[in-house]
Amino acid sequence: MVKRSKVLARLSLLAALTVAGQAAGLPQPFTGPFVNAMLLVTVALVGWIPAVGLGCITPVVALLRGLLPAGLGLAVPVIALGNGLLVSAYAAMARLWGRPPAYPGALAGTVAVAGAALAKYLWLTLGVKVLLPFVLGAKLPPSLVLVLTTWQLFTALAGGFAALAFCAVLVRTGLLSLWRSEEGEEAGC
């Protein structure tokens, strides 16, 4: 029960920071990498299942905040699944190297971030170019396709590398130990 309470408290803090970052009103080139970084930091510090939950909330906030055009409410599930794929692929790839997501190392971290960003990009490309036009009955404008596909690849890569740098600082400074309990709980494991 104590572990669940700690996970919930940590997730609440990370979710509040993420939503505050989205609400700050910064342009997409800042907001996108920040949100992706927070998703991967959540994987590292809390776990991939809570990070998937956070990834489902962020496109709803983007829609409510006006970062996603109002007419694209149907894109929310596609983006949420893309976020879930990002965090799941990152966690799985870090583990393939035998490393926890909080400190995968330079090579494993780079491969995990690049692979996860590519997985999200491929899913969003399928969703935006095939699924949404099928549901809407019309193709999306090229500028919107660019924002929801190629820009997402770049923001996922930028956010992923920022998350790796942040977690590396936490490990090097010993602050990661603040996220561990006396019972031997390890963040991101």
C-alpha positions in Angstrom: 0.0 0.0 0.0 2.8 2.4 0.8 4.5 1.7 -2.6 1.2 2.5 -4.4 0.9 5.7 -2.5 4.4 6.7 -3.4 3.9 5.9 -7.0 0.6 7.9 -7.0 2.3 10.9 -5.3 5.2 10.8 -7.7 2.9 10.4 -10.7 0.8 13.3 -9.5 3.8 15.6 -9.2 5.1 14.6 -12.7 1.6 15.0 -14.2 1.2 18.4 -12.6 4.5 19.6 -14.0 3.6 18.2 -17.4 0.2 19.9 -17.5 1.8 23.2 -16.2 4.3 23.0 -19.0 1.5 22.5 -21.6 -0.5 25.4 -20.0 2.5 27.8 -20.1 1.5 28.8 -23.7 4.9 28.2 -25.2 5.1 27.4 -28.9 5.1 23.7 -30.1 8.9 23.6 -30.6 9.2 24.0 -26.8 6.0 22.3 -25.6 6.4 19.2 -27.7 9.9 18.2 -26.5 9.0 19.1 -22.9 6.0 16.8 -22.9 7.9 14.0 -24.5 10.7 14.5 -22.0 8.2 14.4 -19.1 6.7 11.1 -20.5 10.2 9.5 -20.6 11.2 10.9 -17.2 7.9 9.4 -15.8 8.9 6.0 -17.3 12.3 6.3 -15.6 11.1 7.5 -12.2 7.7 5.9 -11.8 7.3 3.2 -14.4 6.0 2.6 -17.9 2.3 1.9 -16.9 1.9 5.3 -15.1 3.7 7.0 -18.0 1.2 5.4 -20.5 -1.6 6.9 -18.3 0.1 10.4 -18.4 0.6 10.0 -22.2 -3.2 9.5 -22.5 -3.9 12.8 -20.6 -1.5 15.0 -22.5 -3.3 15.1 -25.9 -6.6 15.9 -24.0 -4.8 18.8 -22.4 -3.4 19.9 -25.7 -6.9 19.9 -27.2 -8.4 21.8 -24.3 -5.4 24.3 -24.3 -5.8 24.9 -28.1 -2.4 23.3 -29.0 -4.4 20.8 -31.1 -7.0 22.4 -33.4 -10.5 21.9 -32.1 -11.6 20.1 -35.3 -9.0 17.4 -34.5 -10.6 15.9 -31.4 -10.6 12.6 -33.2 -6.8 12.7 -33.3 -6.6 12.6 -29.5 -6.8 8.7 -29.3 -4.2 8.4 -32.1 -1.8 10.8 -30.2 -2.5 9.0 -26.9 -1.7 5.7 -28.5 1.5 7.2 -30.0 2.5 8.4 -26.5 1.8 5.0 -25.1 3.9 3.5 -27.8 6.7 5.9 -27.1 7.0 5.1 -23.4 6.5 1.4 -23.9 9.1 1.1 -26.6 11.6 3.2 -24.6 11.1 1.0 -21.5 11.3 -2.2 -23.5 14.4 -1.2 -25.4 16.2 0.0 -22.3 15.5 -3.4 -20.7 16.7 -5.3 -23.8 20.1 -3.9 -23.0 19.6 -5.1 -19.5 19.4 -1.6 -18.1 16.7 0.2 -16.2 15.0 3.1 -18.0 16.3 5.6 -15.3 20.0 5.0 -16.3 20.3 3.1 -19.5 23.7 4.4 -20.4 24.7 6.4 -23.4 24.5 3.8 -26.2 21.4 2.0 -24.8 19.7 5.3 -24.1 20.4 6.6 -27.6 19.1 3.5 -29.2 16.0 3.4 -26.9 15.1 7.0 -27.5 15.7 6.8 -31.3 13.7 3.5 -31.5 10.8 4.9 -29.4 10.6 8.1 -31.3 10.6 6.2 -34.6 7.8 3.9 -33.3 5.7 6.9 -32.3 6.4 8.6 -35.6 5.4 5.5 -37.6 2.2 5.1 -35.6 1.3 8.8 -36.0 2.0 8.6 -39.7 -0.3 5.7 -40.1 -3.0 7.3 -38.0 -2.8 10.7 -39.7 -2.4 9.5 -43.3 -4.7 6.5 -43.2 -6.9 6.1 -40.1 -8.1 9.7 -39.6 -8.8 10.3 -43.3 -10.8 7.1 -43.3 -12.8 8.2 -40.2 -13.2 11.9 -41.4 -13.8 11.0 -45.0 -11.2 13.5 -46.1 -7.4 14.0 -46.1 -5.9 16.3 -43.6 -4.2 19.5 -44.9 -0.5 18.9 -45.6 0.6 21.5 -43.0 -1.4 19.6 -40.3 0.0 16.2 -41.5 3.5 17.7 -41.1 2.8 18.9 -37.5 1.3 15.6 -36.5 4.0 13.4 -38.1 7.5 14.8 -38.9 7.4 17.4 -36.1 6.4 14.7 -33.7 9.5 12.7 -34.6 11.7 15.7 -33.9 10.0 16.6 -30.6 10.1 13.0 -29.4 13.9 12.8 -30.2 14.6 16.2 -28.5 12.5 15.3 -25.5 14.0 11.9 -25.3 17.5 13.2 -25.2 16.6 15.8 -22.7 15.1 13.1 -20.5 18.3 11.1 -20.7 20.3 14.1 -19.7 18.0 14.9 -16.8 18.1 11.3 -15.5 21.9 11.2 -15.9 22.1 14.3 -13.7 19.8 12.7 -11.1 22.0 9.6 -11.1 25.3 11.5 -11.0 24.2 13.8 -8.2 22.6 11.1 -6.1 19.2 12.7 -6.3 17.8 9.6 -7.9 18.1 7.9 -4.5 15.4 10.3 -3.2 13.0 8.4 -5.5 13.8 5.1 -3.8 12.4 3.8 -0.6 14.1 2.0 2.3 12.4 -1.3 1.1 14.8 -1.5 -1.9 12.4 0.0 -4.4 14.2 1.1 -7.5 12.9 3.8 -9.8 12.3 2.8 -13.3 12.9 -0.9 -12.7 
